[in-house]
Amino acid sequence: MADRIKKDTRDAKVIIAARAGLELKDGDVVNLGIGLPVMVANNLPEGVEIILQSENGMMGMGSAPEKGEEDVDTTNAGAGFVTEEPYAMCFDSAVSFGFIRGGHVDATILGALEVDVKGNIANWIVPGKLVPGMGGAMDLVVGAKKVIVSMLHTQVVKDKATGEVKRIDKKILNECRLPLTAVGVVDLIITEMAVIEVRPEGLVLTEVHPDYTVEDVQNGTEATLIISSDLKEMQI
């Protein structure tokens, strides 16, 4: 399984972003997390237009600008340069989090370090790195109507000196080990291998990417998966 997981992660991330985009409906107000989730905006189904909300104070955020066209005053929450849609509006953080905490965000798509069977999520502490805090994630995962985790199924840990693979850490667990961002909030997990719904009875495997088998997905997952009676090939 290790060899299969070590595929080109750029392709894997596009697969994840494209599948996550299928969860969004035309007109949805959506907050995209830093990193992989930002790719969702460029991988939406044809005809679907979403309204991007950025927690640092923008509604109607556009895509990244062409090189040389950057506006230093227009960035997303990760300090990446963005454009503005014609209908865009900017406001302070208080208004921004009013949108989020007031339940006006239809979906948030964000990455995670760990997710568990109860829908708990840990995504703010990076082991071995100094971080200022969990930021807006703790508000988004409790304020958004739908919480979608988009992440690589496992974490490949390499030796810094040699670049060789030391181990492959599972990220979908029986219980999160890292400090939690929030409890019981995750609705859906999308990886390059599968789509997994978080339900009261546990983690239900609903779709499997054609490059993998159910056994591959389970071997890459600590938690025992419930196989849906309507298991499908992953939509991509």
BELKAHU-V924592 format. One record per residue. N is the residue number from 1. PSI is psi as a letter, one per 30 degrees, with the letter a starting at -180 (999 if undefined). OMEGA is omega in whole degrees, -180 to 180 (none if undefined). NEAR is the number of other ideal C-beta (glycine too) atoms within 8 Angstrom. Layout:
# BELKAHU-V924592
N&PSI&OMEGA&NEAR + N&PSI&OMEGA&NEAR
This chain:
# BELKAHU-V924592
1&e&-177&7 + 2&e&-179&7 + 3&e&-178&5 + 4&e&-179&9 + 5&e&-177&11 + 6&h&176&7 + 7&l&178&9 + 8&j&-175&5 + 9&f&177&7 + 10&e&177&6 + 11&e&-180&8 + 12&e&-178&11 + 13&e&177&12 + 14&e&177&10 + 15&e&-179&11 + 16&e&-178&16 + 17&e&-179&15 + 18&e&179&10 + 19&e&178&14 + 20&e&179&15 + 21&f&180&12 + 22&f&179&8 + 23&f&-174&11 + 24&k&180&13 + 25&l&179&6 + 26&k&178&7 + 27&f&179&6 + 28&k&170&10 + 29&k&-170&11 + 30&k&172&15 + 31&k&180&16 + 32&k&179&11 + 33&l&-179&13 + 34&k&177&9 + 35&b&-176&7 + 36&e&-177&12 + 37&f&179&14 + 38&f&-179&12 + 39&f&-179&11 + 40&e&-177&15 + 41&f&180&10 + 42&g&-178&7 + 43&h&179&10 + 44&l&175&11 + 45&l&-180&6 + 46&k&177&4 + 47&f&-180&5 + 48&k&177&10 + 49&k&180&7 + 50&l&177&12 + 51&j&-177&11 + 52&k&177&13 + 53&k&178&14 + 54&k&-172&13 + 55&f&179&14 + 56&g&170&9 + 57&h&178&10 + 58&k&170&17 + 59&k&-176&12 + 60&h&178&12 + 61&k&179&13 + 62&a&-179&9 + 63&l&177&7 + 64&k&-179&6 + 65&l&173&10 + 66&l&180&4 + 67&k&-178&5 + 68&f&-179&4 + 69&g&-177&6 + 70&k&174&8 + 71&j&-175&7 + 72&f&-180&6 + 73&g&-176&4 + 74&j&-179&10 + 75&l&174&10 + 76&a&-176&12 + 77&f&178&9 + 78&g&180&8 + 79&g&174&5 + 80&k&-180&9 + 81&k&179&9 + 82&l&173&14 + 83&l&179&9 + 84&k&173&10 + 85&l&-179&9 + 86&f&-178&5 + 87&g&-172&5 + 88&l&174&11 + 89&k&179&7 + 90&k&-177&5 + 91&l&-178&8 + 92&l&-176&6 + 93&e&-180&8 + 94&e&178&6 + 95&e&-179&9 + 96&e&-180&15 + 97&f&170&11 + 98&e&175&8 + 99&e&-175&12 + 100&e&-177&16 + 101&f&-180&9 + 102&g&177&7 + 103&g&-178&6 + 104&g&177&6 + 105&k&-177&15 + 106&e&-179&10 + 107&k&169&14 + 108&k&177&14 + 109&j&-175&14 + 110&l&179&16 + 111&l&179&12 + 112&l&171&12 + 113&e&179&10 + 114&k&171&13 + 115&k&180&16 + 116&a&-172&12 + 117&f&-180&10 + 118&g&-179&8 + 119&g&174&12 + 120&k&-178&14 + 121&k&173&16 + 122&j&-177&15 + 123&g&-176&12 + 124&f&177&11 + 125&k&173&8 + 126&j&-176&6 + 127&k&177&5 + 128&g&-179&3 + 129&k&177&5 + 130&k&178&3 + 131&k&-177&7 + 132&f&-177&4 + 133&l&-175&5 + 134&f&175&7 + 135&b&-175&9 + 136&f&-176&9 + 137&e&-177&13 + 138&f&177&11 + 139&e&-177&11 + 140&e&-175&16 + 141&f&176&15 + 142&f&-178&9 + 143&f&-179&10 + 144&l&-179&13 + 145&f&179&6 + 146&k&-180&10 + 147&j&-178&14 + 148&k&175&14 + 149&k&177&15 + 150&j&-174&14 + 151&l&170&13 + 152&k&-171&12 + 153&e&180&13 + 154&l&178&10 + 155&j&178&8 + 156&j&-180&9 + 157&k&-177&8 + 158&l&174&9 + 159&k&-176&8 + 160&e&-177&4 + 161&e&-174&4 + 162&f&-176&5 + 163&g&180&6 + 164&l&180&6 + 165&k&178&10 + 166&e&-179&6 + 167&l&175&5 + 168&j&-178&11 + 169&k&175&8 + 170&k&-175&9 + 171&f&178&13 + 172&j&-163&14 + 173&l&170&13 + 174&e&179&6 + 175&k&179&8 + 176&k&179&11 + 177&f&180&6 + 178&l&177&9 + 179&k&-175&6 + 180&k&169&9 + 181&e&178&11 + 182&l&-175&11 + 183&k&171&7 + 184&h&-174&7 + 185&f&-173&11 + 186&k&178&14 + 187&e&-172&9 + 188&k&176&13 + 189&k&179&14 + 190&k&176&14 + 191&a&177&12 + 192&f&-177&10 + 193&e&-168&10 + 194&l&170&13 + 195&k&-175&12 + 196&k&177&14 + 197&k&175&11 + 198&j&-178&13 + 199&l&180&8 + 200&e&-179&3 + 201&f&179&5 + 202&a&-178&10 + 203&j&-175&15 + 204&j&178&13 + 205&j&-176&15 + 206&f&180&10 + 207&k&176&12 + 208&k&177&14 + 209&k&-176&12 + 210&f&178&6 + 211&f&-176&5 + 212&l&176&10 + 213&l&175&6 + 214&e&179&9 + 215&e&177&6 + 216&e&-178&11 + 217&e&-180&15 + 218&e&179&9 + 219&f&178&7 + 220&g&-175&13 + 221&k&177&11 + 222&e&-178&6 + 223&k&176&11 + 224&k&-177&6 + 225&k&171&12 + 226&k&-178&10 + 227&k&-180&8 + 228&k&176&9 + 229&f&-180&4 + 230&h&-178&5 + 231&k&-177&10 + 232&l&169&8 + 233&k&-176&7 + 234&k&178&11 + 235&k&178&7 + 236&999&none&6
